Amino acid sequence: MTANDTKVSGAGASSPAALMWDQANWPHIEAEVKRLQMRIAKAVREGRWGKVQTLQRLLTRSHSGKMLAVKRVTENSGKRTPGVDGKVWLTPAARWKGMLSLGHRGYRPMPLRRVYIPKSNGKKRPLGIPCMRCRAMQALWKLALEPVAETQADPNSYGFRPERATADAIEQCFTVLSRRTSAQWILEGDIRGCFDNFSHSWFLEHIPMDKAVLRGWLEAGYVDEGSLFETRAGTPQGGIISPVIANMALDGLEAVVHASAGGSERARRRAKLNVIRYADDFVVSGASKDVLESQVLPAIRRFMAERGLELSEEKTRITHIGQGFDFLGQNVRKYGDQLLTKPAKKSIKSLLDKVRDIIKDNASATQEAVIRQLNPVIRGWAMYHRHAAAKATFSLIDSHIWHMLWRWAVRRHPAKGARWVIRRYFRVRGSRSWAFATRGSTDGKTVSLQLFCAMTVAITRHVKVPGAAHPFDPEWTAYLARRRAAKRSVKLFGATPWC
């Protein structure tokens, strides 16, 4: 612990409070919270909403629930980001005292600190940063709300849900669109300003939690450049609870789309309606353009209007599968009778632009520094797309990046010839004689550093999680445990780490 940490948190590490936090029995705490969550999910399945409310109250007032909530908000990537009060809980003592502050009586949420992050289209996305106490309270109620949300969730909703990922959504697209008799038309849905426009009255009426606490979060307002602004709609992007309640608001979309075909299972199958949603991005398949335009689209608009939302007319479109569509960074398209998912052109361009910016910003840096900055970017992008038909794209990416680095190396030594540049920056590695590599230092040891090549990532078929599976149903506990173990056993770099 540094002196600055002590100053920020307001407590020393050797205090009794610090010892209480350090001596916590985390396996017992996590098991106790999971037991209560399983009971909440069971009560939801049985329709015993009074029991749900009682168990939620028990969890949100429990020592284990408060401890786990504080642990999660003080160990994530935003743990050093303060709210409007400027406080963070970096020391064990501060975390223990923060846990003791999580009382409901007299609790009044503070305004959020507004920050902006860049979007891919050049615009900026507003984020609301709650103070640490509000963050911990939201994490505490998230523990109590998730069992309800997961039990009632749409089967083909994949965004911001435990045990689910974008790969599951893409694989579901492949499952419902790849057959010869599959739907040929796709409705690409885009909600205009989703998180900013949710109806507060809808949340307060339908979200099963303490209404006073929820109203406080929704109406807390935000501070932007020293001025306080009130919030009359929406849920803040950046709040821990926001993805959960947003998902709960959008759950039911699948049932509405199916009902638009006439209500019967036979009618739905004849219309070939399937919904795949990831947070506020969704696609709907249909047997014809007319079905999607005249039946499905009006039903979706009514569903959104009830929640204070509307579809973007510019971005909501109906596309033939032969033309393809982009979804979650991948392009899904049928070539004749064969459906392929490939990295989308926008995703490829975004990666190359990011690599180009790194190389440009490191014009005078060492080769070791350039490799260390590029490798996580290339590796992460390739691992994300490793379930698609991406081998040719990986080769193209490696070629583009190699040429960028060649120009970087040549510009550094205008008086040297090509052979000298080759000997200085490139090495023979296996079958490759042009590998961008050098010697570097890791933990005081000299190691060989090489540029990560996307081509070394093996293409593997993703196994989609079943639609009904969630971690609060004992029927799926063993399956999800095996699934987690299988994921951990996958090597980080795919086939071989270096080319």
Secondary structure, DSSP 8 states (H G I E B T S, - for coil): --HHHHHHHTS-TTSHHHHHHHT--HHHHHHHHHHHHHHHHHHHHTT-HHHHHHHHHHHHTSHHHHHHHHHHHTSSTTTT---TT-----SHHHHHHHHHT--STT-----EEEEEEE-TTS-EEEEEE--HHHHHHHHHHHHHHHHHHHHHS-TTB-TT-TT--HHHHHHHHHHHHSSTTS--EEEEEEBTTHHHH--HHHHHHHS-S-HHHHHHHHT--EEETTEEE--SS---TT-TTHHHHHHHHHTTHHHHHHHTTTSSHHHHHHHT-EEEEETTEEEEEES-HHHIIIIIHHHHHHHHHHTT--B-TTT-EEEETTT-EEETTEEEEEETTEEEEEE-HHHHHHHHHHHHHHHHHTTTS-HHHHHHHHHHHHHHHHHHTTTSS-HHHHHHHHHHHHHHHHHHHHHH-TTS-HHHHHHHHEEEETTEEEEEEEEEEETTEEEEEE---GGGS---------TT--TT-GGGHHHHHHHHHHHHHS-TTSS-S--
